[in-house]
Amino acid sequence: MYNFEVADSVLGLNPGLQLCSQHTCRFLPSFSLKLNCTGLSDVGMANLAVHARSLRHVTELDLGRNRISDDGAAALANSFCHLARLRILILYINNIRRDGAVALSMGLRFLQCLRVLSLAANNIGDRGVTELARQFVHIYNIEVLKLDHTGMTHKGVIAIAAQVHHIPRLKQLDLGKNRIGDLGVRALTEVFPSLRHLQDLFLWDCGITSTGAEDITNRMPHLLQLRELQLAYNDITLDSLQLLVSGFLSTPWLSKVDLRGVRASEFGTQAEGMFYSFVESLEGSVGLYSGYRSQEDELRWGTEDEDANYRRYRLGSGNNTKIVTDRLSILFSVRLDD
């Protein structure tokens, strides 16, 4: 695998065309082309598309953090017929909107080798997501799908759920920072049986309430290979944490959960009691740690004099705590209701 990387530099209108216009690329068996953070615009994309035949052996194309908008996305889509070997396509943090997403979707039928697709942080909305989902039948080898911060609502998730059976190899799904709410969660959980290879599910800051969290919990046994679940900064309340435990324990490979930003009406003895009940429901030995990594301080927990040890832990807004059991690590914090 050869790697051409020109990231973090401004290349004007002809990024990487020195490589493409020469005869070097066309004779390589496979190579990766990284043009992220280069100031690439629609004009540059049009120029790059002209040389697409020279890129027919590219397996990774990283165009993230540029200024590509709908016209540039359409130019790229027109070159997909020459990029049949492409396995990784990164387009996060550009200016692609609905029309650009529709154009890209129409070209995906040529990318049957695609394994990773990221359109994160592009405001493609429900329409763009819906058109993308309709092409799942062509990108059936996809393993990583990043659609966080794309402006979708529950309608976009419903479209994904209707087509997700076409991508049974999916291992990572990121829908974070979208206001999908409980309706979107309900649509997604109904197709959990089709996601039997899913390992990472990211639903952070999605407007999910305790009702949606309970739906996830009830259907988690279908996600037999799930390893990481992110539910941070939703509207899950402290008094509903108990509902999540059964789902955590019924998923054999789950090892990491993000529950930062759980909501509480107030701090005090009652709130701490809810937290203690949640922790005690987790199987096996339990350790509590405050802070991060090398700065973590262990908090005394669950020894003989339990009452005294409980008093060592205090809930506080923004205080991050890591709960560690025999097989599960939960990152946890509480915030007061507005």
Disulfide bonds with the S-S distance in Angstrom:
none
